[in-house]
Amino acid sequence: MLEIDMEFRKGILFVRLHGELTKDTVHVLNQEVTRVIQDYQIIHVVFNIEELTAIDQAGCTALYHNYQITTKNNGNVLVCGVKDRDIKKTIEQHHLLEFMYETSDELTALEQVHL
């Protein structure tokens, strides 16, 4: 199960993910978040994954897809809340942090975007 909480603040779409971002739930992210990013041409996105309990290749691919959309809009994607060792390992195996900035929390992400 994947629950998503979105908030648009100061030109940034904050996306808080709760639960599992896997092949079984990635469609929820695509329907709720990817559609918003595309329809409203969102420039800056922060994915807070502190409350994720699992992520797999499909989840990493979905995050990367949102990164691609955002960079086409001349924006960027940040990831915060990477605390779980297994999630960090999966994200690193799929090289996500080579593309997306990692910050400790949303406040730091907000500061990074507005530098």
C-alpha positions as CSV (number, residue, x, y, z in Angstrom):
1,M,0.0,0.0,0.0
2,L,1.2,3.5,-0.8
3,E,-0.2,6.7,0.6
4,I,0.8,10.1,-0.8
5,D,0.5,13.5,0.8
6,M,1.3,16.4,-1.6
7,E,1.7,20.1,-0.7
8,F,2.7,22.9,-3.0
9,R,4.6,25.6,-1.1
10,K,6.9,28.4,-2.3
11,G,7.1,27.0,-5.8
12,I,8.0,23.5,-4.7
13,L,5.8,20.4,-4.8
14,F,6.5,18.4,-1.6
15,V,5.6,14.7,-2.0
16,R,5.5,12.7,1.2
17,L,5.4,8.9,0.5
18,H,4.1,6.5,3.1
19,G,4.2,2.7,2.8
20,E,5.7,0.8,-0.1
21,L,6.8,2.1,-3.5
22,T,7.0,-1.1,-5.4
23,K,5.8,-2.6,-8.7
24,D,2.4,-3.2,-7.0
25,T,1.9,0.4,-5.9
26,V,3.9,2.5,-8.5
27,H,0.7,3.1,-10.4
28,V,-0.5,5.3,-7.5
29,L,2.5,7.5,-7.8
30,N,2.1,7.7,-11.5
31,Q,-1.6,8.6,-11.3
32,E,-1.4,11.1,-8.5
33,V,2.1,12.7,-8.7
34,T,3.4,12.3,-12.2
35,R,0.1,13.6,-13.6
36,V,0.3,16.7,-11.4
37,I,4.0,17.3,-12.4
38,Q,3.1,17.0,-16.1
39,D,-0.2,18.9,-16.1
40,Y,1.1,21.8,-14.1
41,Q,4.6,21.8,-15.4
42,I,6.1,21.6,-11.9
43,I,9.7,22.7,-11.8
44,H,10.8,21.7,-8.3
45,V,9.9,18.5,-6.5
46,V,10.9,17.2,-3.1
47,F,10.2,13.5,-2.4
48,N,10.2,12.8,1.3
49,I,10.7,9.1,1.7
50,E,11.2,9.0,5.4
51,E,8.0,7.0,5.9
52,L,8.7,4.5,3.1
53,T,9.0,0.9,4.3
54,A,10.1,-0.6,0.9
55,I,11.2,0.4,-2.5
56,D,12.1,-1.7,-5.5
57,Q,13.4,-1.2,-9.1
58,A,9.9,-0.2,-10.3
59,G,9.7,2.4,-7.5
60,C,13.2,3.8,-8.4
61,T,12.2,3.9,-12.0
62,A,9.1,5.9,-11.2
63,L,11.1,8.4,-9.2
64,Y,13.6,8.7,-12.0
65,H,10.7,9.2,-14.5
66,N,9.5,12.2,-12.4
67,Y,13.1,13.5,-12.4
68,Q,13.2,13.4,-16.2
69,I,9.9,15.3,-16.5
70,T,11.0,17.9,-14.0
71,T,14.4,18.5,-15.7
72,K,12.7,19.0,-19.0
73,N,10.9,21.9,-17.2
74,N,14.4,23.2,-16.2
75,G,13.8,22.2,-12.6
76,N,15.2,19.7,-10.2
77,V,14.2,16.9,-7.8
78,L,15.4,16.4,-4.3
79,V,15.0,13.4,-2.1
80,C,14.9,13.7,1.7
81,G,14.4,11.4,4.7
82,V,16.6,8.6,3.4
83,K,17.1,6.9,6.7
84,D,16.3,3.2,6.3
85,R,19.5,1.3,5.3
86,D,17.7,-1.1,2.9
87,I,16.0,1.8,1.1
88,K,19.2,3.7,0.9
89,K,20.9,0.6,-0.6
90,T,18.2,0.1,-3.2
91,I,18.3,3.8,-4.2
92,E,22.1,3.7,-4.5
93,Q,22.0,0.4,-6.5
94,H,19.7,2.2,-9.1
95,H,22.0,5.3,-9.1
96,L,19.1,7.7,-8.2
97,L,21.3,9.9,-6.1
98,E,23.6,10.5,-9.1
99,F,20.7,12.5,-10.6
100,M,18.7,13.8,-7.6
101,Y,20.0,15.9,-4.7
102,E,19.7,14.3,-1.3
103,T,18.9,16.4,1.8
104,S,18.2,15.5,5.3
105,D,14.8,17.0,5.6
106,E,12.2,19.3,3.9
107,L,13.5,22.5,5.4
108,T,17.0,21.8,4.0
109,A,15.5,21.0,0.6
110,L,13.5,24.2,0.7
111,E,16.8,26.1,1.3
112,Q,18.6,24.2,-1.4
113,V,16.0,25.0,-4.0
114,H,15.9,28.7,-3.2
115,L,19.7,29.3,-3.3
